[in-house]
Amino acid sequence: MIPAKDDGIQLYLRNKHPAGQEKVGPERILLFVHGATYPAETSFDLPLGGTSWMDYIAQRGFDVWLVDVRGYGRSTRPREMDQPPQDNPALARTGTAVQDVAAAADFILRRRGSKRLVVMGWSWGTTIMACYTVQNADKVERLVLYAPQWLRSTPSLISGEGAYRKVTIDSARDRWLKGVPEDKKATLIPAGWFEQWAEATFATDPIGCKETPKTLRAPNGTIADNEDFWSRGKPVYDPARISVPTLIVHAEWDQDLPTPMARAVFEKLTAAPYKRFVEIGEGTHTILMEKNRMQLFREVQTFLEQPRDFPVR
């Protein structure tokens, strides 16, 4: 637990690295942040089939970290989350989330004695990490955007009013499988994986896990940002100001943030020294926990291990 930049908030920071590893370069220090609804730990470090994505990266010599923004996972839930949602405005808007990531990044850089690190976000987390990169270009080695958010012309799959919303396991499953062909749904998620994820994820809410049915409280800051910015044609950040190597990775059946969004961000990365776009077939917004997850892991790993100044042949 580390302090946020404002008083009264503690942030959950988790780390894995090879045993005995003393020091690595900035290209091998990585910080991951979650999306709009679920915490980082039960997505990035859930040992499905015995291995998590965090394990996979750490086993290849990386110093890997994840952080939960306030209101998510083990991080402090603002007191407004103990009140009826309609009593307060949306919590954890993107600007606040960027400051939480900045607190985590500064802690890691101090701890490791490094000036830079790699940052990676999923979904809303791509906006958080892109904003952090624009504001802290001198601290970012490279950037990974997994399922990036961009201007929206179709309705969002998440909604809610007030400070936070409540999600159920059934609604989580329905959203996950949105857009998957009927004949592919039964084999998309290996047996037992959804149940393992749901049990771990909903257990992170000490109040919601005691309700019947179980619920998970999630801050509505990203929904408010969507209403005020993305759905009004106003980007939260300018991709042209990203000046580090950038990877965008996306899945074919992603209905939360469809392919045109990812393509639009890619086209606007005009200042990146180099950029890469990868789309993986037969996967959803949550491909990191599906049968084709290893394709995602390998594509991201290839980018992470690519020398920054590789020769042109």
PECOR-V623240 format. One record per backbone hydrogen bond with DSSP energy under -1.0 kcal/mol. NH is the residue of the N-H (numbers start at 1). CO is the residue of the C=O. E is the energy in kcal/mol with one decimal. If there is no record, write none. Layout:
nh->NH co->CO e->E
nh->NH co->CO e->E
//
This chain:
nh->2 co->11 e->-2.4
nh->4 co->9 e->-2.5
nh->11 co->2 e->-3.4
nh->14 co->66 e->-2.3
nh->16 co->64 e->-2.5
nh->21 co->18 e->-2.0
nh->28 co->25 e->-2.1
nh->29 co->26 e->-1.2
nh->30 co->63 e->-2.4
nh->31 co->118 e->-2.4
nh->32 co->65 e->-2.0
nh->33 co->120 e->-1.7
nh->43 co->40 e->-1.3
nh->44 co->40 e->-3.2
nh->45 co->41 e->-1.6
nh->48 co->46 e->-2.5
nh->50 co->47 e->-1.9
nh->51 co->48 e->-1.7
nh->54 co->44 e->-2.5
nh->56 co->52 e->-2.3
nh->57 co->53 e->-2.1
nh->58 co->54 e->-2.5
nh->59 co->55 e->-2.9
nh->60 co->57 e->-1.1
nh->61 co->58 e->-1.8
nh->62 co->57 e->-1.1
nh->63 co->28 e->-3.2
nh->64 co->16 e->-2.9
nh->65 co->30 e->-2.7
nh->66 co->14 e->-2.0
nh->67 co->32 e->-1.8
nh->68 co->12 e->-1.9
nh->71 co->76 e->-2.1
nh->72 co->69 e->-1.9
nh->75 co->72 e->-1.8
nh->76 co->10 e->-2.8
nh->81 co->78 e->-2.6
nh->82 co->79 e->-1.9
nh->83 co->80 e->-1.3
nh->87 co->84 e->-2.1
nh->88 co->85 e->-1.3
nh->91 co->163 e->-1.8
nh->97 co->93 e->-2.3
nh->98 co->94 e->-2.7
nh->99 co->95 e->-1.5
nh->100 co->96 e->-1.8
nh->101 co->97 e->-2.4
nh->102 co->98 e->-2.4
nh->103 co->99 e->-1.9
nh->104 co->100 e->-1.9
nh->105 co->101 e->-3.1
nh->106 co->102 e->-2.6
nh->107 co->103 e->-1.8
nh->108 co->104 e->-2.4
nh->109 co->105 e->-2.8
nh->110 co->106 e->-2.2
nh->111 co->107 e->-2.6
nh->112 co->108 e->-2.6
nh->113 co->109 e->-1.0
nh->114 co->109 e->-1.7
nh->117 co->139 e->-1.8
nh->118 co->29 e->-3.6
nh->119 co->142 e->-2.0
nh->120 co->31 e->-2.6
nh->121 co->144 e->-2.1
nh->122 co->33 e->-1.4
nh->123 co->146 e->-2.4
nh->125 co->122 e->-2.5
nh->126 co->123 e->-2.1
nh->128 co->124 e->-1.9
nh->129 co->125 e->-2.6
nh->130 co->126 e->-2.4
nh->131 co->127 e->-2.6
nh->132 co->128 e->-2.4
nh->133 co->129 e->-2.3
nh->134 co->130 e->-2.4
nh->135 co->131 e->-2.2
nh->136 co->132 e->-1.7
nh->139 co->136 e->-2.4
nh->141 co->117 e->-2.9
nh->143 co->245 e->-2.6
nh->144 co->119 e->-2.3
nh->145 co->247 e->-3.2
nh->146 co->121 e->-2.7
nh->147 co->249 e->-2.6
nh->152 co->230 e->-1.3
nh->163 co->85 e->-2.6
nh->165 co->218 e->-2.4
nh->167 co->216 e->-2.3
nh->172 co->168 e->-2.0
nh->173 co->169 e->-2.2
nh->174 co->170 e->-2.4
nh->175 co->171 e->-2.2
nh->176 co->172 e->-2.2
nh->177 co->173 e->-2.0
nh->178 co->175 e->-1.1
nh->180 co->177 e->-2.0
nh->184 co->181 e->-2.2
nh->193 co->190 e->-2.1
nh->196 co->192 e->-2.1
nh->197 co->193 e->-2.6
nh->198 co->194 e->-3.1
nh->199 co->195 e->-2.4
nh->200 co->196 e->-2.0
nh->201 co->197 e->-2.8
nh->202 co->198 e->-2.6
nh->203 co->199 e->-1.1
nh->204 co->201 e->-1.4
nh->205 co->202 e->-1.1
nh->209 co->205 e->-2.4
nh->210 co->207 e->-1.4
nh->211 co->208 e->-1.5
nh->215 co->208 e->-1.8
nh->216 co->167 e->-1.9
nh->218 co->165 e->-2.4
nh->220 co->163 e->-2.2
nh->221 co->91 e->-1.9
nh->224 co->220 e->-2.3
nh->225 co->221 e->-2.2
nh->226 co->222 e->-1.9
nh->227 co->223 e->-2.1
nh->228 co->224 e->-2.4
nh->229 co->225 e->-2.6
nh->231 co->226 e->-3.0
nh->232 co->229 e->-1.8
nh->233 co->230 e->-1.2
nh->234 co->229 e->-2.5
nh->241 co->238 e->-2.2
nh->242 co->239 e->-1.9
nh->246 co->274 e->-1.8
nh->247 co->143 e->-2.4
nh->248 co->276 e->-2.8
nh->249 co->145 e->-2.1
nh->250 co->278 e->-2.3
nh->252 co->280 e->-2.7
nh->253 co->283 e->-3.0
nh->254 co->251 e->-1.5
nh->261 co->258 e->-1.7
nh->263 co->259 e->-2.5
nh->264 co->260 e->-2.1
nh->265 co->261 e->-2.1
nh->266 co->262 e->-2.3
nh->267 co->263 e->-2.5
nh->268 co->264 e->-1.1
nh->269 co->266 e->-1.4
nh->270 co->268 e->-2.1
nh->276 co->246 e->-1.9
nh->278 co->248 e->-2.6
nh->280 co->250 e->-2.8
nh->287 co->284 e->-1.5
nh->289 co->286 e->-2.2
nh->290 co->287 e->-1.8
nh->291 co->188 e->-2.4
nh->293 co->290 e->-1.9
nh->295 co->292 e->-1.1
nh->296 co->292 e->-1.1
nh->297 co->293 e->-2.6
nh->298 co->294 e->-2.5
nh->299 co->295 e->-2.3
nh->300 co->296 e->-2.4
nh->301 co->297 e->-2.5
nh->302 co->298 e->-2.5
nh->303 co->299 e->-1.6
nh->304 co->300 e->-2.6
nh->305 co->301 e->-2.3
nh->310 co->307 e->-1.2
//
